[in-house]
Every structure is written in C-alpha cells, then in structure tokens.
Amino acid sequence: MNDLPITLPAFEPGHVWLVGAGPGDPGLISLLAYHALSQADVIVYDALVDDRVLAMARPGAAREFAGKRGGKPSPRQPDISRRLVELARDGKRVLRLKGGDPFVFGRGAEEALTLAEAGIRFRIVPGITSGVGGLAYAAIPATSRDVNSAIAFVTGHDAHGDVPGSIDWDALARAVPVLVFYMALKHLDGIASRLMAAGRSAGEPVAVVSRASTPRQTVLVSTLGEVAAEAVRQGVEPPALVVVGEVVRLRDRLMDFLAQ
C-alpha cells in the first residue's frame, strides 16, 4: 500500500470504520475497504461478506461474526452496536464489515448513531450495493435511457419480518417503472400480488438474482404473475434480489457478449 500515488487516511486506535464490502466479488471492494482490512485489529463482519474478502485481512486480526439470518438464532442489532462501542473503548481499530453498502438496507445508520451517542469516532466507507452491482453481474441495467428515468430500492420485509405495511403500494406501482427489492424471496408472492393489485401487469418481466456476483450466482427470469411459483420450483436460495420492470428484457440482448 505504500507505493500508492495517494495518501489514505490513518485508521486510528479507538476508531470504527463502517465499510461496505460490495455484493460478493472481492474485486468490487474499494481501495479504502482494502486499506481498512490491512489495518484493522478486529473485524466484525456480516453473513453476506464473502470469505475471499475476509482473506485480505492482515495476519493476526481478530474476527467476530455478527451475521443475521432469517429464522435462525442471530445477534441482535443493539448488541452488535454496543459491541462496536466496547471494542473501540478498548483502543481497537474496529472494522465493521458489511455486505453491499452500510447505508442501503445495511443497518449502518443505527450503528453510526450508536457510535455518535457514545462519542466514538467513525468513518463511513461506501460499498457497491447489490441492487446496482448484483444487477450488473446479471446483465440487467438498473437504468436505461429508453426504458426508465426512475428506480426504487425497496426492502422485502419490515422490522417484524413481514411484507412492509408502511409502503404505499399503489403509489409505488404507478410512479416507478423499475423496482428492486432486497431480501424479498420469502414474501415474493405477497409482493407480486400487491403490485398486480395496484395495476402492474402479470406479464411484466421480473428477474431474481441469487448470490449475486459470486461463483454461485443464478438468475431466474420470469413474469410478475409467475415468479413466486417459479422461484419455489427452481429452489432459488437467498440472498436474492428481485427486479421488476422492462430493463429485465435487456438481459437477453447483453448476455451473449457478457464476459464471465
């Protein structure tokens, strides 16, 4: 790192860096993320962080798993946030490593607020969110000039694990031509039903991208009316993104020339 033509910020003891690791492919992490991995004393990481990213950590760095999985015993978010404070107060250089981007459905805001309230200095290092990077690896543009001038990122479940009840589904369906749902596989049938009830066509193209940008990536292309049943038939596994909209049709025109 010493021969770089830029000066990277020091990772000070007692500081926490909230870092996005991207959707999976280790080549997608930022230079700042790599710098943090090479300096951190403790890495507190999520379930979605690829093992190949963790392998970049400096020798001797401690690792603490803080992954949350639906339906399985998982660390509580307040406990994770408090642990970051404890480690920082012990004088550690603490790397909080998250899949995607910390501030896009990553609970990074809650952790940053906890750190701020505790008087802990921190840095935010954005990552490539799966709703953009994962779609790109599936040859699905998030936007295309001839297709959409707006896109919405939507969570597939609320704090209680249910289909989000606070969303105005009618307004969402009418106003945004391309919808990208995170963590939506469990409630895919309910989400599709709400969108169709709000006026979206049952024949609208939908793609489900599972394990985006990793060697295990799969892509299911279907329609809004059939996608939930098809995902069950094909055994699509989380983590998965769901994209609804005409940009999905562009995949067929791009796939033959997409380098793998």
ZADO-1210 file (C-alpha; in nm, 4 decimals, padded with zeros to 6 digits):
<atoms>
<atom x="00.0000" y="00.0000" z="00.0000" code="MET" pos="1"/>
<atom x="00.2975" y="00.2324" z="00.0499" code="ASN" pos="2"/>
<atom x="00.3642" y="00.2822" z="-00.3226" code="ASP" pos="3"/>
<atom x="00.0203" y="00.4239" z="-00.3981" code="LEU" pos="4"/>
<atom x="00.0131" y="00.7704" z="-00.5580" code="PRO" pos="5"/>
<atom x="-00.2412" y="00.8834" z="-00.2971" code="ILE" pos="6"/>
<atom x="-00.2444" y="00.9227" z="00.0789" code="THR" pos="7"/>
<atom x="-00.5014" y="00.7084" z="00.2558" code="LEU" pos="8"/>
<atom x="-00.6469" y="00.8182" z="00.5904" code="PRO" pos="9"/>
<atom x="-00.4981" y="00.6693" z="00.9050" code="ALA" pos="10"/>
<atom x="-00.7045" y="00.4038" z="01.0823" code="PHE" pos="11"/>
<atom x="-00.6630" y="00.5283" z="01.4377" code="GLU" pos="12"/>
<atom x="-00.6918" y="00.3142" z="01.7518" code="PRO" pos="13"/>
<atom x="-01.0297" y="00.3583" z="01.9157" code="GLY" pos="14"/>
<atom x="-01.1985" y="00.4376" z="01.5848" code="HIS" pos="15"/>
<atom x="-01.4631" y="00.2369" z="01.3986" code="VAL" pos="16"/>
<atom x="-01.4844" y="00.2144" z="01.0225" code="TRP" pos="17"/>
<atom x="-01.8239" y="00.1138" z="00.8810" code="LEU" pos="18"/>
<atom x="-01.7259" y="-00.0390" z="00.5481" code="VAL" pos="19"/>
<atom x="-01.9234" y="-00.1800" z="00.2575" code="GLY" pos="20"/>
<atom x="-01.7781" y="-00.4997" z="00.1108" code="ALA" pos="21"/>
<atom x="-01.9926" y="-00.4944" z="-00.2028" code="GLY" pos="22"/>
<atom x="-02.2241" y="-00.7697" z="-00.3241" code="PRO" pos="23"/>
<atom x="-01.9740" y="-01.0562" z="-00.3155" code="GLY" pos="24"/>
<atom x="-01.6976" y="-01.0437" z="-00.5754" code="ASP" pos="25"/>
<atom x="-01.3843" y="-00.9371" z="-00.3812" code="PRO" pos="26"/>
<atom x="-01.2713" y="-00.7363" z="-00.6830" code="GLY" pos="27"/>
<atom x="-01.5524" y="-00.4918" z="-00.6139" code="LEU" pos="28"/>
<atom x="-01.4277" y="-00.3679" z="-00.2774" code="ILE" pos="29"/>
<atom x="-01.2912" y="-00.0146" z="-00.2673" code="SER" pos="30"/>
<atom x="-00.9333" y="00.0878" z="-00.2046" code="LEU" pos="31"/>
<atom x="-01.0399" y="00.2264" z="00.1311" code="LEU" pos="32"/>
<atom x="-01.2017" y="-00.1057" z="00.2203" code="ALA" pos="33"/>
<atom x="-00.8799" y="-00.2895" z="00.1338" code="TYR" pos="34"/>
<atom x="-00.6828" y="-00.0394" z="00.3398" code="HIS" pos="35"/>
<atom x="-00.9137" y="-00.0979" z="00.6368" code="ALA" pos="36"/>
<atom x="-00.8735" y="-00.4752" z="00.6074" code="LEU" pos="37"/>
<atom x="-00.4961" y="-00.4364" z="00.6140" code="SER" pos="38"/>
<atom x="-00.5040" y="-00.2202" z="00.9280" code="GLN" pos="39"/>
<atom x="-00.7915" y="-00.3392" z="01.1494" code="ALA" pos="40"/>
<atom x="-00.7353" y="-00.5063" z="01.4850" code="ASP" pos="41"/>
<atom x="-01.0873" y="-00.6512" z="01.4943" code="VAL" pos="42"/>
<atom x="-01.3247" y="-00.7251" z="01.2067" code="ILE" pos="43"/>
<atom x="-01.6936" y="-00.7527" z="01.2943" code="VAL" pos="44"/>
<atom x="-01.8499" y="-00.8963" z="00.9817" code="TYR" pos="45"/>
<atom x="-02.1882" y="-00.9927" z="00.8389" code="ASP" pos="46"/>
<atom x="-02.3078" y="-01.3193" z="00.6889" code="ALA" pos="47"/>
<atom x="-02.3062" y="-01.1670" z="00.3406" code="LEU" pos="48"/>
<atom x="-01.9346" y="-01.0839" z="00.3429" code="VAL" pos="49"/>
<atom x="-01.7515" y="-01.3173" z="00.1061" code="ASP" pos="50"/>
<atom x="-01.4760" y="-01.5336" z="00.2567" code="ASP" pos="51"/>
<atom x="-01.2395" y="-01.4104" z="-00.0118" code="ARG" pos="52"/>
<atom x="-01.2809" y="-01.0561" z="00.1206" code="VAL" pos="53"/>
<atom x="-01.2052" y="-01.1686" z="00.4755" code="LEU" pos="54"/>
<atom x="-00.8934" y="-01.3413" z="00.3450" code="ALA" pos="55"/>
<atom x="-00.7496" y="-00.9951" z="00.2726" code="MET" pos="56"/>
<atom x="-00.7358" y="-00.9115" z="00.6435" code="ALA" pos="57"/>
<atom x="-00.3954" y="-00.8590" z="00.7978" code="ARG" pos="58"/>
<atom x="-00.2478" y="-01.1588" z="00.9797" code="PRO" pos="59"/>
<atom x="-00.3449" y="-01.1562" z="01.3456" code="GLY" pos="60"/>
<atom x="-00.6649" y="-00.9555" z="01.3060" code="ALA" pos="61"/>
<atom x="-00.9443" y="-01.0898" z="01.5248" code="ALA" pos="62"/>
<atom x="-01.2736" y="-01.1773" z="01.3573" code="ARG" pos="63"/>
<atom x="-01.6177" y="-01.1618" z="01.5148" code="GLU" pos="64"/>
<atom x="-01.9180" y="-01.2933" z="01.3248" code="PHE" pos="65"/>
<atom x="-02.2267" y="-01.0738" z="01.3552" code="ALA" pos="66"/>
<atom x="-02.4394" y="-01.2169" z="01.0769" code="GLY" pos="67"/>
<atom x="-02.8183" y="-01.2171" z="01.0899" code="LYS" pos="68"/>
<atom x="-03.0181" y="-01.4860" z="00.9103" code="ARG" pos="69"/>
<atom x="-03.3960" y="-01.5007" z="00.8923" code="GLY" pos="70"/>
<atom x="-03.5436" y="-01.7829" z="01.1011" code="GLY" pos="71"/>
<atom x="-03.2143" y="-01.8655" z="01.2720" code="LYS" pos="72"/>
<atom x="-03.0629" y="-01.7535" z="01.6043" code="PRO" pos="73"/>
<atom x="-02.8784" y="-01.4307" z="01.5267" code="SER" pos="74"/>
<atom x="-02.7107" y="-01.1455" z="01.7128" code="PRO" pos="75"/>
<atom x="-02.9482" y="-00.8631" z="01.7975" code="ARG" pos="76"/>
<atom x="-02.8724" y="-00.5311" z="01.6315" code="GLN" pos="77"/>
<atom x="-02.8453" y="-00.3369" z="01.9615" code="PRO" pos="78"/>
<atom x="-02.5937" y="-00.5943" z="02.0860" code="ASP" pos="79"/>
<atom x="-02.3841" y="-00.5569" z="01.7713" code="ILE" pos="80"/>
<atom x="-02.3851" y="-00.1782" z="01.8033" code="SER" pos="81"/>
<atom x="-02.2839" y="-00.1948" z="02.1693" code="ARG" pos="82"/>
<atom x="-02.0050" y="-00.4374" z="02.0854" code="ARG" pos="83"/>
<atom x="-01.8570" y="-00.1858" z="01.8422" code="LEU" pos="84"/>
<atom x="-01.8524" y="00.0712" z="02.1210" code="VAL" pos="85"/>
<atom x="-01.6865" y="-00.1732" z="02.3627" code="GLU" pos="86"/>
<atom x="-01.4131" y="-00.2654" z="02.1175" code="LEU" pos="87"/>
<atom x="-01.3415" y="00.0971" z="02.0314" code="ALA" pos="88"/>
<atom x="-01.3201" y="00.1906" z="02.4008" code="ARG" pos="89"/>
<atom x="-01.0637" y="-00.0876" z="02.4381" code="ASP" pos="90"/>
<atom x="-00.8464" y="00.1022" z="02.1937" code="GLY" pos="91"/>
<atom x="-00.9006" y="-00.1319" z="01.8995" code="LYS" pos="92"/>
<atom x="-00.9135" y="-00.0318" z="01.5362" code="ARG" pos="93"/>
<atom x="-01.2566" y="-00.1742" z="01.4625" code="VAL" pos="94"/>
<atom x="-01.3691" y="-00.2648" z="01.1121" code="LEU" pos="95"/>
<atom x="-01.7435" y="-00.3187" z="01.0833" code="ARG" pos="96"/>
<atom x="-01.7629" y="-00.5004" z="00.7505" code="LEU" pos="97"/>
<atom x="-02.0986" y="-00.5270" z="00.5770" code="LYS" pos="98"/>
<atom x="-02.2167" y="-00.6797" z="00.2529" code="GLY" pos="99"/>
<atom x="-02.3197" y="-00.4209" z="-00.0048" code="GLY" pos="100"/>
<atom x="-02.3321" y="-00.0661" z="00.1291" code="ASP" pos="101"/>
<atom x="-02.3660" y="00.0115" z="00.5018" code="PRO" pos="102"/>
<atom x="-02.6327" y="00.2747" z="00.4444" code="PHE" pos="103"/>
<atom x="-02.8515" y="00.0824" z="00.1978" code="VAL" pos="104"/>
<atom x="-03.0622" y="-00.1642" z="00.3996" code="PHE" pos="105"/>
<atom x="-02.7473" y="-00.2428" z="00.5970" code="GLY" pos="106"/>
<atom x="-02.8386" y="-00.1099" z="00.9444" code="ARG" pos="107"/>
<atom x="-02.5350" y="00.1181" z="00.9174" code="GLY" pos="108"/>
<atom x="-02.7346" y="00.4218" z="01.0226" code="ALA" pos="109"/>
<atom x="-02.8271" y="00.2576" z="01.3541" code="GLU" pos="110"/>
<atom x="-02.4673" y="00.1646" z="01.4236" code="GLU" pos="111"/>
<atom x="-02.3383" y="00.5095" z="01.3321" code="ALA" pos="112"/>
<atom x="-02.5960" y="00.6734" z="01.5603" code="LEU" pos="113"/>
<atom x="-02.4944" y="00.4453" z="01.8479" code="THR" pos="114"/>
<atom x="-02.1290" y="00.5323" z="01.7937" code="LEU" pos="115"/>
<atom x="-02.2066" y="00.9032" z="01.7790" code="ALA" pos="116"/>
<atom x="-02.4099" y="00.8868" z="02.1009" code="GLU" pos="117"/>
<atom x="-02.1183" y="00.7075" z="02.2697" code="ALA" pos="118"/>
<atom x="-01.8674" y="00.9653" z="02.1481" code="GLY" pos="119"/>
<atom x="-01.6805" y="00.7174" z="01.9280" code="ILE" pos="120"/>
<atom x="-01.5121" y="00.8478" z="01.6152" code="ARG" pos="121"/>
<atom x="-01.6029" y="00.6623" z="01.2977" code="PHE" pos="122"/>
<atom x="-01.5636" y="00.6675" z="00.9214" code="ARG" pos="123"/>
<atom x="-01.8169" y="00.5610" z="00.6576" code="ILE" pos="124"/>
<atom x="-01.6755" y="00.3745" z="00.3575" code="VAL" pos="125"/>
<atom x="-01.9499" y="00.3172" z="00.0985" code="PRO" pos="126"/>
<atom x="-01.9712" y="-00.0098" z="-00.0901" code="GLY" pos="127"/>
<atom x="-02.1357" y="-00.1156" z="-00.4133" code="ILE" pos="128"/>
<atom x="-02.4906" y="-00.2019" z="-00.3173" code="THR" pos="129"/>
<atom x="-02.6224" y="-00.5296" z="-00.4521" code="SER" pos="130"/>
<atom x="-02.9191" y="-00.3519" z="-00.6095" code="GLY" pos="131"/>
<atom x="-02.6761" y="-00.1978" z="-00.8582" code="VAL" pos="132"/>
<atom x="-02.3745" y="-00.4308" z="-00.8653" code="GLY" pos="133"/>
<atom x="-02.5755" y="-00.7510" z="-00.8460" code="GLY" pos="134"/>
<atom x="-02.7958" y="-00.6478" z="-01.1351" code="LEU" pos="135"/>
<atom x="-02.4925" y="-00.5527" z="-01.3421" code="ALA" pos="136"/>
<atom x="-02.3434" y="-00.9002" z="-01.2928" code="TYR" pos="137"/>
<atom x="-02.6732" y="-01.0426" z="-01.4161" code="ALA" pos="138"/>
<atom x="-02.6568" y="-00.8224" z="-01.7293" code="ALA" pos="139"/>
<atom x="-02.9558" y="-00.6173" z="-01.6140" code="ILE" pos="140"/>
<atom x="-02.9049" y="-00.2399" z="-01.6219" code="PRO" pos="141"/>
<atom x="-03.0519" y="-00.0536" z="-01.3277" code="ALA" pos="142"/>
<atom x="-03.1467" y="00.2234" z="-01.5697" code="THR" pos="143"/>
<atom x="-03.1630" y="00.2592" z="-01.9459" code="SER" pos="144"/>
<atom x="-03.2423" y="00.5863" z="-02.1171" code="ARG" pos="145"/>
<atom x="-03.5113" y="00.4347" z="-02.3350" code="ASP" pos="146"/>
<atom x="-03.6737" y="00.2382" z="-02.0546" code="VAL" pos="147"/>
<atom x="-03.6753" y="00.4193" z="-01.7211" code="ASN" pos="148"/>
<atom x="-03.5872" y="00.7538" z="-01.5698" code="SER" pos="149"/>
<atom x="-03.6543" y="00.6386" z="-01.2145" code="ALA" pos="150"/>
<atom x="-03.5775" y="00.3373" z="-00.9972" code="ILE" pos="151"/>
<atom x="-03.6776" y="00.2458" z="-00.6423" code="ALA" pos="152"/>
<atom x="-03.4924" y="00.0302" z="-00.3921" code="PHE" pos="153"/>
<atom x="-03.7418" y="-00.1386" z="-00.1606" code="VAL" pos="154"/>
<atom x="-03.6967" y="-00.3690" z="00.1367" code="THR" pos="155"/>
<atom x="-03.8725" y="-00.7023" z="00.1073" code="GLY" pos="156"/>
<atom x="-03.9650" y="-00.7163" z="00.4755" code="HIS" pos="157"/>
<atom x="-04.0190" y="-00.4831" z="00.7680" code="ASP" pos="158"/>
<atom x="-03.8663" y="-00.4907" z="01.1167" code="ALA" pos="159"/>
<atom x="-04.1014" y="-00.7748" z="01.2127" code="HIS" pos="160"/>
<atom x="-04.0172" y="-00.9869" z="00.9087" code="GLY" pos="161"/>
<atom x="-04.3492" y="-00.9202" z="00.7341" code="ASP" pos="162"/>
<atom x="-04.4290" y="-00.7629" z="00.3982" code="VAL" pos="163"/>
<atom x="-04.3747" y="-00.3890" z="00.4583" code="PRO" pos="164"/>
<atom x="-04.7055" y="-00.2387" z="00.5603" code="GLY" pos="165"/>
<atom x="-04.5881" y="00.1223" z="00.5551" code="SER" pos="166"/>
<atom x="-04.5379" y="00.1265" z="00.1775" code="ILE" pos="167"/>
<atom x="-04.7993" y="00.2936" z="-00.0396" code="ASP" pos="168"/>
<atom x="-04.8117" y="00.0092" z="-00.2910" code="TRP" pos="169"/>
<atom x="-05.0486" y="00.1914" z="-00.5260" code="ASP" pos="170"/>
<atom x="-04.8183" y="00.4936" z="-00.5473" code="ALA" pos="171"/>
<atom x="-04.5076" y="00.2787" z="-00.5814" code="LEU" pos="172"/>
<atom x="-04.6580" y="00.0707" z="-00.8606" code="ALA" pos="173"/>
<atom x="-04.7755" y="00.3768" z="-01.0532" code="ARG" pos="174"/>
<atom x="-04.4769" y="00.6065" z="-01.0101" code="ALA" pos="175"/>
<atom x="-04.1656" y="00.3908" z="-01.0521" code="VAL" pos="176"/>
<atom x="-04.1084" y="00.1809" z="-01.3651" code="PRO" pos="177"/>
<atom x="-03.8251" y="-00.0278" z="-01.2183" code="VAL" pos="178"/>
<atom x="-03.8407" y="-00.1727" z="-00.8675" code="LEU" pos="179"/>
<atom x="-03.5547" y="-00.3524" z="-00.6942" code="VAL" pos="180"/>
<atom x="-03.6454" y="-00.5499" z="-00.3841" code="PHE" pos="181"/>
<atom x="-03.3880" y="-00.6553" z="-00.1293" code="TYR" pos="182"/>
<atom x="-03.4443" y="-00.9613" z="00.0919" code="MET" pos="183"/>
<atom x="-03.7773" y="-01.0293" z="-00.0781" code="ALA" pos="184"/>
<atom x="-03.7653" y="-01.4000" z="-00.1574" code="LEU" pos="185"/>
<atom x="-03.9732" y="-01.5088" z="00.1423" code="LYS" pos="186"/>
<atom x="-04.2544" y="-01.2673" z="00.0588" code="HIS" pos="187"/>
<atom x="-04.2279" y="-01.2739" z="-00.3196" code="LEU" pos="188"/>
<atom x="-04.5836" y="-01.3975" z="-00.3681" code="ASP" pos="189"/>
<atom x="-04.7284" y="-01.1264" z="-00.1446" code="GLY" pos="190"/>
<atom x="-04.5211" y="-00.8538" z="-00.3060" code="ILE" pos="191"/>
<atom x="-04.6194" y="-00.9614" z="-00.6574" code="ALA" pos="192"/>
<atom x="-04.9863" y="-00.9757" z="-00.5558" code="SER" pos="193"/>
<atom x="-04.9731" y="-00.6225" z="-00.4146" code="ARG" pos="194"/>
<atom x="-04.8078" y="-00.4855" z="-00.7262" code="LEU" pos="195"/>
<atom x="-05.0608" y="-00.6507" z="-00.9570" code="MET" pos="196"/>
<atom x="-05.3482" y="-00.5291" z="-00.7399" code="ALA" pos="197"/>
<atom x="-05.2032" y="-00.1808" z="-00.7798" code="ALA" pos="198"/>
<atom x="-05.2061" y="-00.2092" z="-01.1584" code="GLY" pos="199"/>
<atom x="-04.8790" y="-00.3721" z="-01.2654" code="ARG" pos="200"/>
<atom x="-04.9252" y="-00.6302" z="-01.5388" code="SER" pos="201"/>
<atom x="-04.8983" y="-01.0011" z="-01.4594" code="ALA" pos="202"/>
<atom x="-04.6858" y="-01.0299" z="-01.7734" code="GLY" pos="203"/>
<atom x="-04.4290" y="-00.7714" z="-01.6653" code="GLU" pos="204"/>
<atom x="-04.0755" y="-00.9154" z="-01.6692" code="PRO" pos="205"/>
<atom x="-03.9115" y="-00.9979" z="-01.3377" code="VAL" pos="206"/>
<atom x="-03.5681" y="-01.1335" z="-01.2537" code="ALA" pos="207"/>
<atom x="-03.4478" y="-01.2936" z="-00.9324" code="VAL" pos="208"/>
<atom x="-03.0718" y="-01.2792" z="-00.8854" code="VAL" pos="209"/>
<atom x="-02.9451" y="-01.5201" z="-00.6217" code="SER" pos="210"/>
<atom x="-02.5966" y="-01.4906" z="-00.4661" code="ARG" pos="211"/>
<atom x="-02.5136" y="-01.2027" z="-00.6970" code="ALA" pos="212"/>
<atom x="-02.1562" y="-01.1587" z="-00.8223" code="SER" pos="213"/>
<atom x="-02.0343" y="-01.4823" z="-00.6609" code="THR" pos="214"/>
<atom x="-01.9395" y="-01.8104" z="-00.8331" code="PRO" pos="215"/>
<atom x="-02.2795" y="-01.9464" z="-00.7185" code="ARG" pos="216"/>
<atom x="-02.4843" y="-01.6719" z="-00.8856" code="GLN" pos="217"/>
<atom x="-02.8070" y="-01.7815" z="-01.0544" code="THR" pos="218"/>
<atom x="-03.0628" y="-01.5737" z="-01.2398" code="VAL" pos="219"/>
<atom x="-03.4288" y="-01.6617" z="-01.2808" code="LEU" pos="220"/>
<atom x="-03.6226" y="-01.4625" z="-01.5412" code="VAL" pos="221"/>
<atom x="-03.9992" y="-01.4834" z="-01.5231" code="SER" pos="222"/>
<atom x="-04.3092" y="-01.2635" z="-01.5057" code="THR" pos="223"/>
<atom x="-04.4775" y="-01.0893" z="-01.2167" code="LEU" pos="224"/>
<atom x="-04.7632" y="-01.3364" z="-01.2224" code="GLY" pos="225"/>
<atom x="-04.5428" y="-01.6472" z="-01.2268" code="GLU" pos="226"/>
<atom x="-04.2217" y="-01.5539" z="-01.0496" code="VAL" pos="227"/>
<atom x="-04.3146" y="-01.6620" z="-00.6965" code="ALA" pos="228"/>
<atom x="-04.4177" y="-02.0127" z="-00.8028" code="ALA" pos="229"/>
<atom x="-04.1233" y="-02.0432" z="-01.0399" code="GLU" pos="230"/>
<atom x="-03.8757" y="-01.9446" z="-00.7680" code="ALA" pos="231"/>
<atom x="-04.0132" y="-02.2241" z="-00.5494" code="VAL" pos="232"/>
<atom x="-03.9993" y="-02.4764" z="-00.8342" code="ARG" pos="233"/>
<atom x="-03.6392" y="-02.3915" z="-00.9127" code="GLN" pos="234"/>
<atom x="-03.5301" y="-02.3812" z="-00.5491" code="GLY" pos="235"/>
<atom x="-03.3921" y="-02.0284" z="-00.5616" code="VAL" pos="236"/>
<atom x="-03.1987" y="-01.9559" z="-00.2438" code="GLU" pos="237"/>
<atom x="-03.1287" y="-01.6351" z="-00.0526" code="PRO" pos="238"/>
<atom x="-02.9689" y="-01.3916" z="-00.0563" code="PRO" pos="239"/>
<atom x="-03.1612" y="-01.2820" z="-00.3618" code="ALA" pos="240"/>
<atom x="-03.2567" y="-00.9595" z="-00.5357" code="LEU" pos="241"/>
<atom x="-03.5808" y="-00.9159" z="-00.7231" code="VAL" pos="242"/>
<atom x="-03.6038" y="-00.6627" z="-01.0053" code="VAL" pos="243"/>
<atom x="-03.9363" y="-00.5755" z="-01.1653" code="VAL" pos="244"/>
<atom x="-03.9516" y="-00.3794" z="-01.4887" code="GLY" pos="245"/>
<atom x="-03.8749" y="-00.3613" z="-01.8575" code="GLU" pos="246"/>
<atom x="-03.4990" y="-00.3376" z="-01.8008" code="VAL" pos="247"/>
<atom x="-03.5086" y="-00.7144" z="-01.7436" code="VAL" pos="248"/>
<atom x="-03.5744" y="-00.7664" z="-02.1152" code="ARG" pos="249"/>
<atom x="-03.2360" y="-00.6092" z="-02.1976" code="LEU" pos="250"/>
<atom x="-03.0617" y="-00.9092" z="-02.0415" code="ARG" pos="251"/>
<atom x="-03.1254" y="-01.1254" z="-02.3495" code="ASP" pos="252"/>
<atom x="-02.9525" y="-00.8689" z="-02.5715" code="ARG" pos="253"/>
<atom x="-02.6470" y="-00.8475" z="-02.3462" code="LEU" pos="254"/>
<atom x="-02.5823" y="-01.1985" z="-02.2175" code="MET" pos="255"/>
<atom x="-02.4157" y="-01.3462" z="-02.5271" code="ASP" pos="256"/>
<atom x="-02.1388" y="-01.0866" z="-02.5054" code="PHE" pos="257"/>
<atom x="-02.1016" y="-01.0564" z="-02.1282" code="LEU" pos="258"/>
<atom x="-01.7570" y="-01.1716" z="-02.0143" code="ALA" pos="259"/>
<atom x="-01.7797" y="-01.4219" z="-01.7314" code="GLN" pos="260"/>
</atoms>
